[in-house]
Amino acid sequence: MKSLIEGLLFVKGSDGLSLEELVNITQGSIDEVKQALSQLYKDYQSDERGIQLELLGNKYKLTSKEKHKDIIKKIVLEEQNSNLSQSALETLAIIAYNEPITRIEIDEIRGVNSSYVVRKLLLKNLIQEVGHAELAGHPRLYGVTNDFLDYFGLNSVKDLPELTPIETNNEEKNLFDSKYKEENNINI
């Protein structure tokens, strides 16, 4: 139970999970979940651990220890000020042209998991949560921020260049059709 709760809290990140949510997800009793949380809390008290378990606003969360705050803050600020990678630019374009959009929809367009890139863009305040989709699980919807518009020198997303459809090479298509027809017209 303890390792399951630890994994769940790790995956939920800054969202955390309430006691009720943990009971529902783990299908354990309130006492079992409380005992596992208590054990996790004690495990993280060691100076050898860099994280701790905290109850913040009725949600249990894994957070970094206070004594490491200055170093962690420095790294976070460096990440916020770093240049955008190709995958970040790609993801931003998808969000800007399709907002509001879920992370799963972004993944489908990109063909790869975009969780890390979306977190980075949220951290840089280039995208934001704009609501929840009316789908199973109510996934978050993302849109661009005013910082995105400032970064790219735009007044609104309407100022983005129009997308032009990709044209297929008719020559290649005709070669295929011609070859296919020839194979079908072979007399035996």
NUNUTOR-591411 format. One record per residue: y, x, z of N, C-alpha, C, CB in turn. Coordinates in pm, 1 decimal, always signed. Glycine has a CB too. Example, Ala and Ser with C-alpha at 12.3 -4.5 7.8 and 13.67 -1.06 7.14 Angstrom:
BEGIN
- nv, nu, nw, cav, cau, caw, cv, cu, cw, cbv, cbu, cbw
- -569.0, +1319.0, +780.0, -450.0, +1230.0, +780.0, -330.0, +1320.0, +780.0, -447.3, +1130.8, +904.6
- -225.0, +1285.0, +708.0, -106.0, +1367.0, +714.0, +3.0, +1290.0, +787.0, -59.8, +1408.4, +572.5
END
This chain:
BEGIN
- nv, nu, nw, cav, cau, caw, cv, cu, cw, cbv, cbu, cbw
- -119.3, +82.9, +0.0, +0.0, +0.0, +0.0, +125.8, +87.4, +0.0, -0.3, -94.3, +121.5
- +124.0, +194.8, +79.8, +241.1, +281.2, +92.4, +276.6, +345.0, -41.9, +216.3, +389.9, +197.9
- +176.6, +397.7, -111.6, +204.6, +463.2, -240.2, +249.5, +362.6, -345.3, +80.7, +538.2, -290.1
- +195.6, +241.5, -339.8, +237.6, +137.2, -433.8, +384.8, +103.0, -411.6, +149.6, +10.5, -418.0
- +423.7, +85.4, -287.1, +563.3, +52.4, -254.7, +655.1, +166.9, -296.2, +579.3, +22.9, -103.0
- +612.8, +289.7, -270.5, +692.9, +405.5, -310.4, +714.0, +405.8, -461.9, +624.9, +536.9, -265.4
- +607.8, +381.3, -537.6, +618.4, +376.6, -683.4, +709.6, +265.0, -730.0, +481.5, +359.6, -745.4
- +698.4, +148.5, -667.9, +784.0, +35.1, -704.7, +931.2, +65.0, -678.3, +741.9, -90.2, -627.7
- +959.8, +124.9, -562.3, +1097.9, +157.6, -529.1, +1152.9, +265.6, -621.8, +1108.0, +203.1, -383.6
- +1068.7, +358.7, -661.2, +1110.7, +462.9, -754.8, +1148.1, +400.8, -889.2, +998.9, +568.1, -773.3
- +1064.7, +310.9, -938.3, +1089.0, +247.4, -1067.5, +1213.7, +159.3, -1063.7, +967.5, +164.5, -1109.3
- +1235.8, +87.7, -954.8, +1352.3, -1.5, -945.0, +1483.1, +75.0, -927.2, +1334.2, -98.2, -829.2
- +1474.4, +200.1, -881.7, +1594.5, +283.2, -869.7, +1701.1, +220.9, -783.0, +1651.4, +310.9, -1005.1
- +1824.8, +220.6, -834.1, +1938.0, +172.8, -754.6, +1936.8, +21.8, -732.6, +2066.8, +212.2, -821.4
- +1852.1, -52.0, -803.6, +1841.7, -196.4, -781.2, +1769.2, -226.2, -650.3, +1768.7, -263.9, -898.4
- +1669.6, -145.1, -617.2, +1593.2, -166.3, -495.3, +1514.1, -296.1, -496.9, +1685.0, -165.2, -377.1
- +1441.1, -319.9, -388.7, +1360.3, -441.4, -373.2, +1373.3, -493.0, -230.8, +1211.3, -414.3, -408.0
- +1382.5, -623.6, -215.6, +1388.6, -684.9, -82.8, +1247.5, -691.3, -24.4, +1452.5, -827.5, -89.4
- +1239.3, -719.4, +103.7, +1110.4, -735.2, +170.3, +1030.7, -846.4, +102.6, +1129.8, -765.9, +320.9
- +1096.5, -957.2, +73.4, +1028.5, -1070.7, +9.1, +973.7, -1031.6, -128.6, +1125.1, -1190.4, -4.7
- +1053.2, -957.3, -205.6, +1007.5, -913.4, -337.9, +887.3, -820.7, -325.9, +1121.1, -842.7, -413.5
- +891.6, -730.5, -228.2, +779.3, -638.4, -207.5, +652.8, -713.9, -168.3, +814.1, -534.9, -99.7
- +666.4, -814.7, -83.3, +551.0, -895.9, -42.8, +494.1, -967.6, -165.0, +590.9, -998.9, +67.6
- +579.7, -1027.7, -246.0, +534.3, -1100.7, -365.6, +466.3, -1009.0, -466.4, +651.9, -1171.1, -432.2
- +525.4, -892.9, -490.9, +470.8, -801.8, -591.9, +339.5, -740.8, -546.0, +571.1, -691.3, -623.8
- +336.3, -694.7, -421.3, +216.0, -625.8, -371.9, +106.5, -722.5, -330.8, +251.2, -537.2, -254.3
- +143.6, -847.9, -308.4, +50.5, -950.4, -262.3, -4.8, -917.1, -123.4, -64.3, -966.3, -362.4
- +72.4, -836.1, -50.0, +33.8, -803.6, +86.3, +103.6, -896.1, +184.2, +66.2, -657.8, +118.2
- +66.0, -885.8, +310.5, +132.6, -965.9, +413.5, +264.4, -898.2, +451.2, +41.0, -983.6, +539.6
- +349.7, -973.0, +518.1, +477.4, -916.7, +563.1, +452.1, -798.8, +655.9, +563.0, -1024.2, +634.4
- +353.6, -811.7, +745.3, +322.2, -704.2, +839.0, +273.2, -578.8, +766.5, +217.0, -751.0, +939.3
- +188.6, -596.0, +663.8, +139.0, -481.1, +587.1, +253.0, -408.2, +516.5, +34.4, -526.7, +484.2
- +342.0, -485.2, +456.0, +454.3, -425.1, +383.6, +548.5, -355.5, +481.1, +530.8, -532.2, +302.3
- +577.3, -419.6, +594.4, +664.0, -357.5, +695.2, +603.3, -227.6, +747.9, +689.0, -454.7, +811.6
- +472.0, -228.8, +769.0, +404.4, -108.6, +819.1, +412.6, +3.3, +714.9, +255.9, -139.6, +854.1
- +390.4, -28.6, +588.5, +398.5, +71.9, +481.9, +540.7, +126.0, +470.8, +353.4, +12.0, +346.6
- +641.0, +37.9, +481.3, +780.1, +82.4, +475.9, +812.3, +174.6, +593.5, +875.0, -38.6, +475.6
- +761.3, +140.8, +710.6, +782.3, +223.2, +829.1, +720.4, +361.6, +810.9, +723.5, +154.6, +952.8
- +598.7, +366.0, +754.9, +533.5, +494.5, +729.3, +611.7, +576.3, +627.4, +390.0, +472.8, +680.1
- +659.2, +511.1, +520.7, +740.5, +580.9, +420.1, +867.4, +636.5, +483.1, +776.3, +486.3, +303.7
- +931.7, +555.4, +565.7, +1053.9, +599.1, +633.1, +1028.3, +726.7, +713.1, +1107.3, +487.8, +725.6
- +918.8, +728.3, +789.1, +883.2, +845.5, +870.1, +850.6, +965.5, +781.4, +763.3, +813.5, +961.4
- +778.5, +942.7, +672.4, +743.7, +1051.3, +579.8, +868.4, +1121.2, +526.7, +660.6, +997.2, +462.7
- +971.9, +1043.4, +497.8, +1092.8, +1098.6, +438.1, +1185.7, +1163.9, +539.1, +1166.4, +991.1, +365.8
- +1155.6, +1154.6, +666.9, +1240.9, +1216.0, +768.9, +1227.5, +1368.3, +770.3, +1206.5, +1159.9, +906.6
- +1122.6, +1420.5, +712.3, +1100.0, +1564.6, +708.2, +1212.0, +1634.4, +631.4, +963.7, +1595.8, +644.1
- +1252.4, +1752.8, +678.5, +1354.6, +1830.3, +608.3, +1305.0, +1881.6, +473.6, +1399.7, +1947.1, +694.2
- +1174.8, +1876.9, +452.2, +1118.2, +1923.1, +325.8, +1133.8, +1818.8, +214.7, +970.9, +1957.7, +344.3
- +1176.6, +1699.9, +248.6, +1192.1, +1592.3, +151.1, +1338.4, +1578.5, +111.3, +1138.8, +1459.0, +207.7
- +1363.6, +1555.8, -16.9, +1500.0, +1543.4, -66.3, +1548.4, +1400.4, -77.1, +1510.9, +1608.4, -198.7
- +1458.8, +1306.3, -52.2, +1497.4, +1165.3, -58.7, +1467.2, +1096.7, +73.2, +1424.8, +1093.9, -174.0
- +1521.4, +978.7, +86.9, +1498.7, +899.2, +207.6, +1488.1, +752.7, +168.9, +1612.6, +920.7, +311.6
- +1432.5, +675.1, +259.2, +1421.2, +530.7, +240.4, +1533.0, +465.0, +319.9, +1280.2, +477.2, +285.1
- +1609.8, +379.0, +252.1, +1718.5, +309.6, +319.6, +1714.3, +161.2, +288.2, +1853.5, +368.5, +279.1
- +1763.1, +83.3, +382.3, +1780.6, -60.6, +362.3, +1929.6, -81.8, +342.0, +1724.4, -146.2, +484.8
- +1966.7, -115.3, +218.2, +2107.3, -133.8, +183.6, +2125.7, -273.7, +127.3, +2155.0, -26.2, +81.7
- +2200.2, -356.3, +197.8, +2225.6, -492.5, +151.6, +2098.9, -571.6, +128.8, +2305.2, -489.5, +25.4
- +2006.9, -570.2, +218.5, +1875.4, -636.7, +220.2, +1778.9, -586.9, +112.5, +1894.1, -784.9, +203.8
- +1809.5, -472.9, +50.2, +1720.4, -413.1, -49.9, +1678.2, -274.0, -1.1, +1790.6, -404.4, -190.5
- +1548.4, -247.3, -11.5, +1498.3, -114.0, +19.6, +1516.1, -27.3, -103.1, +1349.2, -117.8, +64.5
- +1571.9, +93.7, -81.4, +1599.8, +184.8, -192.1, +1564.8, +326.9, -152.4, +1747.4, +175.9, -234.8
- +1523.7, +403.7, -252.1, +1506.3, +547.0, -231.9, +1638.1, +612.7, -270.9, +1384.8, +604.5, -316.0
- +1695.4, +689.7, -178.4, +1823.3, +755.7, -203.9, +1811.7, +903.9, -171.3, +1936.6, +690.5, -121.0
- +1903.3, +982.3, -224.5, +1903.4, +1124.2, -189.7, +1960.6, +1140.0, -49.3, +1985.5, +1207.8, -293.1
- +1922.4, +1248.1, +15.9, +1967.6, +1271.0, +153.3, +2114.5, +1310.2, +155.1, +1882.7, +1379.9, +221.1
- +2181.3, +1266.6, +258.6, +2325.0, +1289.2, +275.9, +2360.0, +1437.2, +269.7, +2372.0, +1230.6, +408.4
- +2275.6, +1523.8, +323.7, +2307.9, +1666.4, +329.6, +2312.5, +1731.3, +190.5, +2206.0, +1738.7, +416.6
- +2256.0, +1666.5, +89.7, +2257.4, +1720.4, -46.2, +2366.3, +1656.7, -132.8, +2121.6, +1700.0, -111.3
- +2448.6, +1572.6, -71.0, +2546.5, +1491.6, -143.5, +2637.0, +1575.2, -234.3, +2631.4, +1414.0, -45.2
- +2692.1, +1685.3, -185.5, +2789.0, +1762.8, -263.9, +2726.3, +1823.6, -389.1, +2849.2, +1873.2, -178.1
- +2606.3, +1874.8, -376.7, +2539.2, +1936.2, -492.1, +2500.2, +1828.5, -593.5, +2413.6, +2015.9, -446.7
- +2447.0, +1717.3, -545.3, +2407.4, +1608.3, -634.2, +2529.4, +1549.9, -704.5, +2333.2, +1498.6, -555.6
- +2638.5, +1535.1, -632.2, +2762.6, +1483.2, -690.2, +2809.9, +1574.3, -804.3, +2872.9, +1471.0, -581.3
- +2798.6, +1704.5, -785.5, +2840.1, +1801.1, -887.9, +2757.6, +1782.1, -1015.6, +2825.0, +1946.3, -835.2
- +2628.0, +1764.1, -1001.7, +2540.9, +1745.8, -1117.9, +2572.4, +1614.1, -1188.8, +2392.6, +1749.2, -1075.3
- +2594.3, +1509.7, -1111.8, +2626.1, +1379.7, -1170.9, +2756.4, +1388.5, -1249.3, +2636.1, +1270.6, -1061.6
- +2857.1, +1455.9, -1193.3, +2984.8, +1470.3, -1263.6, +2968.5, +1552.7, -1390.9, +3089.4, +1535.3, -1172.0
- +2884.9, +1656.7, -1387.3, +2859.8, +1736.9, -1507.3, +2795.8, +1650.9, -1616.1, +2769.1, +1857.7, -1474.2
- +2701.6, +1565.5, -1577.0, +2637.0, +1477.5, -1673.9, +2736.3, +1379.7, -1733.9, +2522.2, +1401.6, -1608.8
- +2829.6, +1331.4, -1652.3, +2928.7, +1236.6, -1702.0, +3022.3, +1301.8, -1802.5, +3008.8, +1178.4, -1586.5
- +3047.8, +1430.4, -1786.4, +3142.9, +1499.2, -1872.7, +3078.5, +1569.1, -1991.7, +3219.4, +1598.9, -1792.9
- +2947.7, +1565.6, -2002.3, +2881.2, +1635.2, -2111.7, +2895.6, +1557.3, -2242.3, +2732.9, +1657.0, -2078.9
- +2876.6, +1627.9, -2354.5, +2884.3, +1563.7, -2485.7, +2768.9, +1466.9, -2505.8, +2884.7, +1668.7, -2596.8
- +2785.9, +1377.3, -2601.2, +2681.9, +1279.0, -2630.0, +2577.2, +1337.6, -2723.8, +2743.2, +1152.2, -2691.2
- +2452.0, +1314.9, -2691.5, +2341.9, +1360.9, -2775.4, +2326.0, +1267.7, -2895.1, +2210.2, +1368.3, -2694.2
- +2244.5, +1310.2, -2990.6, +2218.0, +1227.4, -3107.6, +2155.3, +1094.6, -3066.4, +2126.5, +1301.3, -3206.1
- +2061.7, +1098.4, -2970.4, +1997.6, +974.2, -2926.5, +2096.5, +883.0, -2854.4, +1878.9, +1005.2, -2834.9
- +2192.6, +941.6, -2781.0, +2294.0, +860.8, -2713.7, +2385.3, +794.4, -2816.8, +2376.8, +947.5, -2615.8
- +2425.6, +868.7, -2919.9, +2509.8, +811.5, -3025.3, +2436.8, +700.0, -3099.6, +2553.5, +920.5, -3124.0
- +2308.9, +723.7, -3126.3, +2226.2, +623.9, -3195.2, +2217.3, +495.6, -3112.1, +2084.3, +680.1, -3222.5
- +2192.3, +512.0, -2983.9, +2179.6, +397.4, -2893.9, +2312.9, +324.1, -2880.2, +2129.7, +442.8, -2755.9
- +2421.3, +399.1, -2870.5, +2554.0, +337.7, -2863.4, +2583.2, +254.2, -2987.1, +2661.3, +444.7, -2846.6
- +2549.0, +307.3, -3103.3, +2572.0, +234.0, -3228.1, +2492.7, +103.4, -3228.4, +2533.2, +320.8, -3350.3
- +2368.3, +110.6, -3185.6, +2283.5, -9.5, -3181.5, +2344.9, -113.8, -3088.8, +2139.6, +25.9, -3134.9
- +2389.7, -70.1, -2972.4, +2448.7, -163.6, -2875.9, +2579.7, -220.7, -2930.5, +2473.2, -93.5, -2739.8
- +2664.5, -134.3, -2984.4, +2795.3, -179.3, -3032.9, +2781.9, -282.0, -3145.0, +2877.2, -60.2, -3081.6
- +2689.0, -261.4, -3236.2, +2673.5, -351.5, -3349.6, +2591.9, -477.1, -3316.6, +2608.5, -278.0, -3463.4
- +2517.6, -473.8, -3205.2, +2428.8, -585.9, -3174.4, +2453.3, -649.7, -3038.7, +2287.8, -540.5, -3181.3
- +2561.0, -613.5, -2970.5, +2582.1, -666.0, -2835.7, +2597.8, -816.9, -2835.6, +2704.1, -602.0, -2773.0
- +2551.6, -884.8, -2732.8, +2470.4, -832.8, -2622.2, +2325.9, -811.1, -2667.1, +2474.8, -929.5, -2501.5
- +2264.4, -705.8, -2612.5, +2129.9, -667.2, -2654.1, +2052.1, -616.7, -2533.3, +2134.9, -559.1, -2765.2
- +1920.7, -643.2, -2530.7, +1834.9, -596.4, -2421.4, +1784.4, -456.3, -2452.8, +1715.5, -693.4, -2398.7
- +1738.1, -387.1, -2350.9, +1683.2, -253.3, -2372.3, +1559.5, -258.8, -2460.6, +1649.5, -187.3, -2238.4
- +1478.9, -361.6, -2445.4, +1358.4, -375.7, -2528.1, +1397.3, -388.8, -2675.2, +1274.7, -498.6, -2483.2
- +1502.2, -464.2, -2703.4, +1548.6, -477.6, -2842.0, +1599.3, -343.5, -2895.2, +1660.1, -584.1, -2851.8
- +1665.9, -267.0, -2809.4, +1711.5, -133.2, -2848.1, +1590.1, -46.9, -2882.0, +1796.0, -67.5, -2734.3
- +1487.2, -52.6, -2795.1, +1364.0, +23.9, -2817.7, +1299.6, -13.2, -2950.7, +1264.7, +0.4, -2703.1
- +1298.1, -142.0, -2983.3, +1236.7, -187.4, -3108.2, +1311.2, -132.7, -3229.1, +1233.3, -340.2, -3113.6
- +1442.6, -128.0, -3222.5, +1521.6, -76.4, -3333.9, +1505.0, +75.2, -3345.5, +1670.4, -112.8, -3316.0
- +1510.6, +145.4, -3233.6, +1500.2, +291.9, -3235.3, +1356.4, +338.7, -3256.7, +1554.2, +349.9, -3104.8
- +1260.4, +258.9, -3212.3, +1121.0, +299.6, -3224.3, +1074.1, +390.6, -3112.6, +1100.0, +367.6, -3354.2
- +1156.4, +409.7, -3010.7, +1120.2, +492.0, -2894.8, +1178.0, +427.3, -2769.3, +1172.3, +639.2, -2910.8
- +1128.2, +469.4, -2653.5, +1177.2, +418.5, -2526.6, +1319.0, +470.7, -2502.8, +1082.7, +459.3, -2410.4
- +1409.4, +382.2, -2470.0, +1550.6, +417.4, -2453.6, +1598.0, +411.0, -2308.8, +1635.4, +326.4, -2537.7
- +1507.5, +397.7, -2214.2, +1545.7, +382.2, -2073.7, +1637.2, +494.0, -2025.6, +1421.9, +377.2, -1986.8
- +1597.4, +617.6, -2053.1, +1674.0, +733.2, -2005.9, +1813.0, +734.2, -2068.3, +1600.1, +864.3, -2038.6
- +1821.0, +710.8, -2197.6, +1949.6, +713.0, -2268.1, +2039.4, +601.0, -2217.3, +1928.8, +699.7, -2420.7
- +1983.1, +482.1, -2195.8, +2062.0, +370.0, -2145.2, +2117.6, +404.1, -2006.7, +1976.2, +240.6, -2139.2
- +2035.4, +464.4, -1920.5, +2083.8, +503.8, -1786.9, +2199.4, +603.2, -1798.6, +1968.7, +565.8, -1703.3
- +2186.9, +699.7, -1888.8, +2292.4, +799.7, -1908.7, +2421.7, +733.4, -1957.0, +2246.6, +907.0, -2009.9
- +2408.7, +638.9, -2049.7, +2526.6, +570.7, -2102.9, +2592.7, +482.6, -1997.0, +2488.5, +486.3, -2224.7
- +2510.8, +422.6, -1910.4, +2565.2, +345.8, -1798.1, +2640.9, +438.7, -1703.5, +2452.2, +271.5, -1722.1
- +2582.9, +554.9, -1676.3, +2643.5, +653.7, -1588.0, +2777.4, +701.3, -1644.5, +2548.5, +772.8, -1567.6
- +2785.1, +716.8, -1775.3, +2909.2, +759.9, -1840.0, +3007.2, +644.1, -1859.3, +2878.2, +823.9, -1974.7
- +2967.0, +524.4, -1820.3, +3048.2, +403.8, -1832.0, +3085.4, +372.2, -1977.3, +3174.1, +418.5, -1748.8
- +2995.6, +404.5, -2069.5, +3017.4, +369.8, -2209.8, +2955.1, +235.2, -2243.6, +2960.3, +478.1, -2301.0
- +2856.5, +192.8, -2162.5, +2797.0, +60.4, -2175.9, +2794.0, -4.2, -2038.2, +2653.4, +68.2, -2237.9
- +2771.7, -135.4, -2037.2, +2765.5, -208.7, -1911.0, +2671.5, -326.7, -1925.1, +2905.6, -256.2, -1867.6
- +2625.9, -375.6, -1810.8, +2548.8, -499.4, -1810.3, +2645.9, -613.4, -1835.3, +2470.8, -519.0, -1675.3
- +2608.2, -702.2, -1928.0, +2696.1, -815.3, -1959.0, +2628.7, -949.0, -1929.6, +2739.0, -810.2, -2105.5
- +2511.8, -944.7, -1868.2, +2440.4, -1066.7, -1834.1, +2291.4, -1046.3, -1840.7, +2481.1, -1179.5, -1925.7
- +2219.2, -1158.4, -1844.5, +2073.3, -1156.2, -1852.6, +2029.3, -1249.5, -1964.0, +2008.4, -1197.1, -1717.1
- +1930.5, -1205.9, -2040.7, +1878.6, -1286.4, -2151.4, +1796.5, -1401.8, -2097.1, +1793.6, -1200.3, -2247.2
- +1794.8, -1509.7, -2170.6, +1715.2, -1626.9, -2134.1, +1572.2, -1609.5, -2186.0, +1779.1, -1757.3, -2191.1
- +1511.1, -1498.7, -2151.6, +1373.7, -1466.3, -2188.6, +1292.9, -1448.0, -2061.4, +1367.4, -1338.4, -2277.8
- +1162.8, -1436.8, -2075.4, +1076.8, -1413.0, -1959.6, +1123.4, -1287.7, -1886.3, +928.3, -1399.0, -2002.7
- +1139.3, -1298.2, -1757.3, +1183.0, -1185.6, -1676.4, +1333.8, -1166.3, -1674.4, +1118.6, -1061.6, -1725.6
- +1406.3, -1241.8, -1754.0, +1551.9, -1233.9, -1762.6, +1601.6, -1089.4, -1772.7, +1614.5, -1301.5, -1641.7
- +1564.7, -1019.2, -1882.0, +1607.3, -879.2, -1895.4, +1759.3, -867.7, -1906.6, +1541.2, -815.0, -2018.2
- +1809.6, -753.4, -1866.2, +1953.6, -728.5, -1870.5, +2002.2, -720.0, -2015.0, +1988.4, -599.0, -1794.8
- +2122.2, -768.3, -2035.5, +2189.0, -755.9, -2165.0, +2296.9, -649.2, -2151.6, +2250.2, -893.2, -2212.0
- +2310.0, -566.5, -2254.0, +2407.7, -458.4, -2251.6, +2511.6, -476.9, -2361.0, +2338.3, -323.3, -2267.1
- +2631.1, -430.1, -2330.6, +2740.7, -428.3, -2425.9, +2823.4, -303.3, -2400.3, +2827.9, -557.2, -2415.1
- +2915.8, -274.9, -2489.1, +2999.6, -156.4, -2472.9, +3115.3, -186.6, -2378.1, +3053.0, -108.2, -2609.6
- +3176.6, -82.0, -2325.8, +3287.2, -94.5, -2230.7, +3419.0, -56.5, -2297.8, +3262.5, -6.0, -2106.2
- +3526.6, -74.7, -2224.2, +3656.7, -28.7, -2271.9, +3659.1, +123.3, -2285.2, +3768.0, -75.3, -2177.2
- +3582.3, +193.3, -2198.8, +3573.8, +339.3, -2210.1, +3510.6, +379.1, -2343.8, +3492.1, +398.1, -2092.4
- +3413.1, +300.5, -2391.1, +3353.2, +324.6, -2522.9, +3462.1, +313.4, -2629.8, +3236.8, +223.4, -2551.3
- +3540.4, +206.7, -2622.8, +3646.4, +185.8, -2721.7, +3747.1, +300.5, -2717.6, +3717.7, +51.3, -2697.1
- +3784.1, +344.1, -2597.4, +3876.9, +457.2, -2583.2, +3817.2, +584.9, -2640.5, +3913.6, +478.4, -2435.7
- +3689.5, +609.3, -2609.2, +3620.6, +731.0, -2652.3, +3620.1, +743.2, -2804.8, +3476.7, +732.4, -2598.8
- +3601.9, +629.2, -2872.1, +3594.0, +630.2, -3018.1, +3724.0, +585.5, -3085.4, +3480.7, +541.3, -3063.4
- +3829.7, +564.3, -3005.9, +3959.8, +529.7, -3060.5, +3963.0, +393.8, -3129.3, +4002.5, +634.7, -3156.7
- +3897.0, +296.0, -3070.2, +3891.1, +161.6, -3128.2, +3966.3, +62.2, -3040.7, +3744.9, +116.6, -3146.0
- +4020.1, -42.6, -3103.6, +4082.0, -151.0, -3027.0, +3978.2, -252.2, -2981.8, +4189.9, -220.5, -3109.9
- +3877.8, -274.6, -3065.8, +3768.1, -365.7, -3032.5, +3648.4, -328.0, -3118.6, +3808.8, -516.0, -3054.6
- +3533.0, -388.4, -3090.2, +3414.0, -359.6, -3170.8, +3430.5, -411.4, -3313.4, +3289.0, -421.9, -3106.4
- +3526.2, -500.6, -3333.8, +3553.0, -550.1, -3469.1, +3608.9, -439.8, -3558.1, +3650.8, -668.1, -3464.5
- +3659.2, -331.4, -3497.3, +3712.7, -218.9, -3573.1, +3604.7, -120.5, -3617.5, +3815.9, -146.7, -3490.6
- +3480.8, -145.0, -3577.7, +3371.1, -58.2, -3622.1, +3355.4, -71.0, -3773.5, +3237.4, -94.7, -3549.5
- +3317.0, +36.7, -3841.0, +3295.5, +26.3, -3986.3, +3184.5, -73.7, -4016.4, +3260.6, +164.7, -4046.8
- +3197.6, -142.6, -4129.4, +3094.7, -238.3, -4168.5, +2969.1, -163.8, -4208.6, +3143.4, -328.3, -4283.8
- +2856.1, -220.9, -4172.7, +2728.4, -162.2, -4211.5, +2693.8, -209.2, -4351.4, +2616.1, -199.7, -4111.0
- +2649.5, -117.1, -4433.0, +2605.8, -154.4, -4567.8, +2454.6, -148.5, -4571.4, +2668.2, -61.0, -4676.7
- +2391.1, -243.8, -4637.0, +2245.3, -242.7, -4643.2, +2195.7, -120.5, -4720.2, +2193.2, -371.7, -4708.7
- +2082.3, -71.9, -4679.8, +2020.6, +42.3, -4747.6, +1959.0, -8.4, -4876.8, +1912.8, +112.4, -4657.0
- +1996.5, +57.5, -4985.9, +1943.5, +16.7, -5116.1, +1814.4, +92.4, -5143.8, +2047.3, +42.1, -5229.1
- +1717.2, +23.2, -5198.2, +1591.8, +89.3, -5234.6, +1606.0, +145.5, -5374.3, +1471.0, -8.7, -5226.4
- +1535.0, +250.2, -5400.5, +1537.6, +314.8, -5531.5, +1449.5, +234.1, -5626.3, +1489.6, +463.8, -5522.6
- +1511.0, +164.9, -5721.6, +1436.6, +80.7, -5815.2, +1339.3, +160.6, -5899.9, +1532.0, +6.0, -5905.0
- +1373.1, +286.5, -5926.9, +1285.1, +370.2, -6008.5, +1149.2, +386.3, -5940.9, +1349.1, +508.3, -6033.4
- +1152.3, +416.0, -5809.8, +1027.3, +431.9, -5735.9, +949.6, +301.0, -5734.5, +1054.8, +479.2, -5592.2
- +1018.3, +190.6, -5717.9, +952.7, +61.0, -5715.2, +887.6, +32.0, -5849.9, +1052.9, -49.4, -5678.9
- +958.3, +58.6, -5956.9, +903.9, +34.3, -6090.6, +783.5, +122.8, -6118.7, +1011.0, +57.6, -6196.4
- +786.9, +247.9, -6073.4, +672.2, +336.5, -6092.4, +549.5, +279.9, -6022.8, +703.1, +477.5, -6039.6
- +570.1, +227.9, -5900.8, +458.5, +169.1, -5828.2, +404.5, +48.2, -5903.4, +501.3, +129.4, -5686.2
- +494.8, -40.6, -5943.3, +450.6, -159.7, -6016.6, +376.7, -120.6, -6143.1, +570.0, -249.4, -6051.2
- +428.7, -23.7, -6215.5, +367.2, +19.3, -6341.4, +228.9, +77.1, -6316.3, +455.8, +123.0, -6412.4
- +217.4, +163.6, -6216.8, +88.2, +225.8, -6185.8, -11.8, +119.9, -6142.4, +103.7, +333.1, -6075.6
- +33.2, +26.7, -6057.4, -54.9, -76.7, -6007.2, -105.5, -163.6, -6121.6, +16.8, -162.0, -5902.8
- -16.9, -198.8, -6213.0, -56.1, -282.9, -6327.7, -154.3, -208.5, -6416.9, +68.1, -325.6, -6409.7
- -133.4, -78.1, -6435.3, -224.7, +0.2, -6520.4, -364.5, +1.3, -6462.1, -173.8, +144.4, -6536.9
- -371.8, +18.8, -6326.3, -503.3, +22.7, -6262.3, -575.1, -111.1, -6276.3, -489.6, +59.6, -6114.2
- -501.9, -219.1, -6272.8, -562.2, -351.3, -6282.8, -601.8, -386.6, -6426.4, -466.5, -455.5, -6228.9
- -544.9, -319.5, -6525.2, -573.3, -352.1, -6665.2, -681.8, -261.6, -6725.6, -445.6, -341.0, -6747.5
- -749.5, -188.3, -6643.4, -856.4, -100.2, -6695.5, -974.2, -186.2, -6737.0, -900.9, +6.2, -6588.5
- -1020.2, -159.8, -6861.2, -1136.7, -233.2, -6912.4, -1262.9, -152.2, -6886.2, -1121.6, -263.2, -7064.7
- -1360.9, -214.3, -6833.2, -1487.1, -145.1, -6804.9, -1591.9, -191.2, -6900.6, -1533.1, -168.5, -6660.8
END
